[in-house]
Amino acid sequence: MDGEEKIKIVRGDASYYPYEIMNADDTVSGLYFDIVDSICCRLNLVVEVKSLPWKRAILMIKTGEADAITCFGRSIEREEFAIYHENNILSNSCFNFFTLKENSEKIIYSGNLNELAGYKISLVMGYFYNNVFDDVDF
């Protein structure tokens, strides 16, 4: 495939059904990659996809070692090194809190994060949830 331009896309190393599916042979498939393949075929681009630990994938975008990253939530910090298309409508996220059934009566949450100030909340390291959540000071 000489003469064709290549594009390197990085992603996390897990499956996010039905958008990104990590196959047993270490290839990826799913809705996002169907779209990417279609666009790159029309633009005569060869796609190289690397599945990596999430923090390494972010570093590769930040340092310019990769051309694109999938499922990369928008934040002020990330806007310093990543370009977000204003009309991107591929995905939307919402977040939910879970607790043990025996705690459901005593934990009250109406949408104000300050109501959860006395509780421990587990997060995925390196994942951006949203500005409202990340700006909470407890």
N, C-alpha and C positions, 0 to 999 in steps of 0.2 A: 504494500500500500504506500509506495513512495509518492511523495508530492502531496499527500493528504495531511492537513493540519490535525494535530492531536489536542485533546482536552483531557485534563486529569481532574476527576471528581473524587473527593474524599467523603466519607460517611462514617458514622458510628459502626461498631462491630456487632450489632444486634438486628433482629427483625422488627419491623414496625408495620404489621399487617394492616391493610392490604397495599400500603404505599411502597415499602421496601422490604423485600424478603431475602434473607440470607439462605441460599440453597446449600445442600450437602456438599456440593463440589466447589464451594467458596465463590460461586458466582452470585450475582444479585438479580432480582427480578421484581416485578410489582408495578403499580400504576406510575410512580415517579419515573422509573427507568423506561417504561413504555413511551412516555412523553419525551424523555431525554433522547432515546434512540431515534424516535421519529424526527425530532428537530435536527439532531446531528447528522442524520442521513441526508436530509434536505440541504444542509450546509456543507456537506462533504467533510465532516469532522469524524475522526476516529476517537472513540471514547475509551478511556482507561478509568476504571472504578477501583478504588482502594478502600477496603473496610479496615478501620483502625480503632484503637481506643479513642474515645471521644476527645480527650484533651490533646492528643497528638494530631487528630484531624484538624482541630481548631488552630493549633500551632502552624500546621502546613499552610492554611489559608492566610494566617497572619504574616508568615514569612515569604509568601509568594511561591511556595513549593507546589501548590495545587491551584487550579483555576476556579473551582467551585466546590461547595459543600452542601449537602442535603440537610433538610430539617434544622435550619439554623435560625433560631428565634432572634428577633430584632431587639437590640439594646443600645443604649448610648455608647457603651464601651466598644461594642462590636462594630458600630458605625464608623469608628475610627480607622478600621482596616477592611471592612466588607461593604459591598454595595448592595442595597436592597431596592428592588424594583417596586415603585409605588403601587402598581396595579397587580401585585402578586396575590393571586387568590387560590393557589393550590391547596392550602391547608389552613385550618384554624384550630386552635387548641383551647381546651378548658381544663381546669384543674379541680380535683375533688379531694376532700379529706375523708379518711377512713379511720375508724376506731373499733375497738372490741365492742361487741354487743352490750356487755354489761356497763360500758361507759356512755352509751348513747343517751341515756336519760340525764346525766349530769353535765355533759359537754354541750353547751348552747352556742351555736354559730349562725348568725343571721346575715353574714356577708362582710362583717367588719372584722378584719384580721386582728385588731387589738383585743377582741374577745378571747383569742387563743393565747394570749401572752403568758399564761401560767403553764402551758403545756409544751412538751418536746415535740418537734416536728422533724421528721426525717426527710432529707433531700438527696438528690443525685448530685454528686460533686461535679462541678463544671457545667451543669445544665442551667440554662436561663429560663426562669418561669415567667416572669413579667415584671415590669418596673414597680407596680404596686406591691407585689409580694417581696421583691428584693429590697425595697426601700423601708420595710418595717424595721423598727429599731429594737426589737426584743429577740 
